[in-house]
Amino acid sequence: MAAYNKFDQFVEDLAHKVHDLGSDQLKVALCATASAPVAANEVLLDLTEITYTNLSTTDITLNSSGQTGGTYTLSLVDLTLSASGGAVEAFQYVVVYNDTPAATPTDPLISWFDYGSSLTLNDGESLTIDFASDGGPNGNLLTLQ
């Protein structure tokens, strides 16, 4: 299981209406072991991503977004990353970010998963990111109370 971490700036971005988690396009970015994200990172440009040659889509699909009894949950559909036409560069971190905001800050970061060691997808291999069980709180990418 991957370890779940959130970016500190995400909390402020929520308060300043940067995210509309019910409709914005969320994506994943992949970072190598030597390029670990840290909680102080704010936007995608703060990270060093791997190259995405031979990798399938990084777009995330929303499962549900809403609140019940004052608790908001964001649930995402599992994302399968697949290598086709060759291997995908090694990575250890899967970062969730918002690809929608056009104004500054662009591509604000939300959270990341640390898989504990480097992963490589060879041609024809895939990795399914289960946003709920890969460390997300309470079976969701995030829960706010």
C-alpha positions in Angstrom: 0.0 0.0 0.0 1.2 3.5 -0.9 1.6 6.2 1.8 -0.8 9.1 1.4 0.4 12.7 1.9 -1.2 16.1 1.3 0.4 19.3 0.1 0.2 22.1 2.7 -0.9 24.7 0.1 -4.0 22.6 -0.8 -5.7 23.7 2.4 -5.3 27.4 1.6 -6.2 26.8 -2.1 -9.5 25.4 -0.9 -10.2 28.4 1.2 -9.4 30.7 -1.7 -11.7 29.0 -4.2 -8.8 27.6 -6.4 -10.5 24.2 -6.6 -13.9 23.1 -7.7 -13.4 19.4 -6.9 -16.8 18.4 -8.2 -16.0 19.5 -11.8 -12.3 20.4 -12.3 -10.1 17.9 -14.2 -7.7 16.2 -11.8 -4.6 14.4 -13.2 -1.6 12.5 -11.9 2.0 13.4 -12.3 4.8 10.8 -11.7 8.1 11.6 -10.0 11.2 9.5 -9.7 12.8 8.5 -6.4 15.4 11.3 -6.7 12.7 13.9 -7.2 10.5 13.4 -4.1 7.6 15.8 -3.5 7.6 17.7 -0.2 4.6 19.1 1.7 5.8 22.7 0.9 5.4 22.2 -2.9 2.5 24.3 -4.3 2.1 23.9 -8.1 3.1 21.3 -10.7 6.1 23.4 -11.8 7.6 22.8 -8.3 8.1 19.1 -9.2 10.4 17.2 -11.5 8.3 14.8 -13.5 9.4 11.8 -15.4 8.8 11.7 -19.2 5.5 10.2 -20.2 6.6 8.4 -23.4 4.7 5.1 -23.7 2.3 5.9 -20.9 -1.5 5.9 -21.1 -3.7 8.8 -19.9 -3.0 10.5 -16.6 -6.6 11.9 -16.4 -8.6 11.0 -13.3 -12.3 10.3 -13.4 -14.5 11.6 -10.6 -16.6 9.0 -8.8 -18.4 11.3 -6.4 -18.1 14.7 -4.7 -20.4 15.8 -1.9 -21.2 16.2 1.7 -23.4 14.3 4.2 -23.9 15.5 7.7 -21.2 18.1 7.4 -18.5 15.7 6.1 -17.3 16.2 2.5 -15.8 13.3 0.6 -14.0 13.2 -2.8 -14.1 9.8 -4.3 -12.2 9.0 -7.6 -12.4 6.1 -10.0 -9.3 3.9 -9.9 -6.8 4.9 -12.6 -4.8 2.3 -14.6 -1.5 3.5 -15.9 -0.4 1.3 -18.8 2.9 1.1 -20.8 2.5 0.6 -24.5 5.2 0.7 -27.2 8.0 0.5 -24.6 8.8 0.9 -20.9 7.8 3.9 -18.8 10.6 5.7 -16.9 10.9 4.6 -13.3 8.9 6.5 -10.7 8.1 6.2 -7.0 5.6 9.1 -6.4 2.1 9.6 -7.9 1.0 13.2 -7.4 -2.6 14.3 -7.8 -3.1 17.8 -9.1 -5.8 20.1 -10.6 -5.3 20.7 -14.3 -8.2 23.2 -14.6 -7.4 26.6 -13.0 -6.3 29.0 -15.7 -5.3 31.8 -13.4 -2.3 31.8 -11.0 -1.6 29.4 -9.4 -1.6 27.0 -12.4 -1.9 23.3 -11.8 -2.2 23.4 -8.0 -1.1 20.3 -6.1 -3.5 18.3 -3.9 -1.7 15.2 -2.6 0.8 12.4 -3.4 1.3 8.7 -2.9 4.7 7.3 -2.0 5.0 3.7 -3.2 8.2 3.2 -1.0 10.5 2.2 -3.9 10.9 2.8 -7.6 8.4 1.2 -10.0 9.0 0.6 -13.7 6.2 -0.3 -16.1 7.6 -2.4 -19.0 5.8 -2.6 -22.3 2.4 -4.2 -21.8 2.5 -3.8 -18.0 0.1 -1.7 -15.9 -0.4 -0.2 -12.5 -3.8 0.5 -11.0 -3.9 3.4 -8.6 -6.7 2.7 -6.1 -7.2 6.2 -4.7 -9.2 4.8 -1.7 -7.1 1.9 -0.6 -3.7 3.3 -1.6 -3.7 5.4 1.6 -6.5 7.8 1.0 -8.5 8.8 4.2 -11.7 6.9 5.0 -11.9 5.1 1.6 -11.7 8.4 -0.4 -9.0 10.6 -1.9 -9.9 13.1 0.8 -12.4 13.8 3.6 -13.1 17.2 5.1 -15.0 17.7 8.3 
